[in-house]
Amino acid sequence: MSSLVEYGLRLLAGLAGGWLVITTVSGAIRSFVLPRNESVRLNVFVFSGVRALFDFAARRASNYARRDRIMSHYAPVGLVALPIGWLALVGLGYTGIYWALGVEDFTKSYELSGSSLLTLGTAKQNGFVINVFSYSEATLGLLLLTLLISYLPTIYQAFSRREIIVAQLELRAGIPTSACGLLRWLGHDQSFENDDAQWLTWEKWFVEIDESHTSLPVLAFFRSPQAGRSWVTAAGLILDAANLLFSALDVPRSRQVELTFVAGCLALNRIHRFFDEKSGTEPAELRSEIEQENATPDRRKFALAWQDLRAAGLPLRPSEEEAWRHYTERRQRYAEALDFLEKLLMAPNPASK
């Protein structure tokens, strides 16, 4: 009877081990090879565990600069922890497979699995079938490491392209950056009809962020080299500037600005939906009052922006209240996503909203 129970346990361990190996390899392929935004639950567990440790440390920081220094290590550490998690699960899966194939005990199976996975060759086992699995495990171990290493240049190239636009915005929108500062720079010649090339650059930036930050989600957590910068803050700055241009300024509306605004709203909302499974699943009337207040811009800040634009000599619409109403309605299209991403990524507070 005991031998029958042991046979059943070995068979179950082999099946579970095979499922674990297939699931892990499938998750690795979907993470870096599959060209679409698909959430891999295994990766979520790894990054959530690492994030909990960093959140614990960040909560004890006395100011934003220290929190930023702590969180700047989160994405690199999480990226390194990912293949470690993959290898550990593959090793555990093959341990069950070797035990099911007749290796003496679970300890010997673990030693053989570790030796094969890390290509150490310290443990040997006779038998053609076991050797086949041993070689396949060594191949998978190398494959998983190669996947990450080969995609590191892609990740850093996308990061570099993203941060160039973020740095350029700081030059154009002033320090501290603001939507009014950006509009003053765009309208330095009292005309907004010759800025399409700049808005086209920002449209392309939004499109690339939409693609890269959902297909390679770890990119979203890589922080800017300067503590005061953030790609989320930069995105909100561009959208707020376009919103003010539409709502407050009495100037001809460019189709290119409209395209950039739509591209930005789509990008932020898609990234929001990717990281927050609950987004868009509840009717607006069921959302808490706090969430609704966060989605509504500050009336006082809008009044200050109105006075700032007036002082710059830019042509304003006749009614400030009507401009405020249009600004509020348009900002609902991206406010929730922007607020969520600012909190998720601990972005610096924008100068104005």
Sequence and secondary structure as in RCSB ss.txt:
>XXXX:A:sequence
MSSLVEYGLRLLAGLAGGWLVITTVSGAIRSFVLPRNESVRLNVFVFSGVRALFDFAARRASNYARRDRIMSHYA
PVGLVALPIGWLALVGLGYTGIYWALGVEDFTKSYELSGSSLLTLGTAKQNGFVINVFSYSEATLGLLLLTLLIS
YLPTIYQAFSRREIIVAQLELRAGIPTSACGLLRWLGHDQSFENDDAQWLTWEKWFVEIDESHTSLPVLAFFRSP
QAGRSWVTAAGLILDAANLLFSALDVPRSRQVELTFVAGCLALNRIHRFFDEKSGTEPAELRSEIEQENATPDRR
KFALAWQDLRAAGLPLRPSEEEAWRHYTERRQRYAEALDFLEKLLMAPNPASK
>XXXX:A:secstr
 HHHHHHHHHHHHHHHHHHHHHHHHHHHHHHHTS S    HHHHHHHHHHHHHHHHHHHT SSHHHHHHHHTTHH
HHHHHHHHHHHHHHHHHHHHHHHHHTT SSHHHHHHHHHHHHTT        HHHHHHHHHHHHHHHHHHHHHHH
HHHHHHHHHHHHHHHHHHHHHHHTTTT HHHHHHHHTTTS STT HHHHHHHHHHHHHHHHHHHHSGGGGG   S
STT  HHHHHHHHHHHHHHHHHTB S   HHHHHHHHHHHHHHHHHHHHH TTTTSS GGGS HHHHHHTS  HH
HHHHHHHHHHHTT  B S HHHHHHHHHHHHTTTHHHHHHHHHHTT    S  
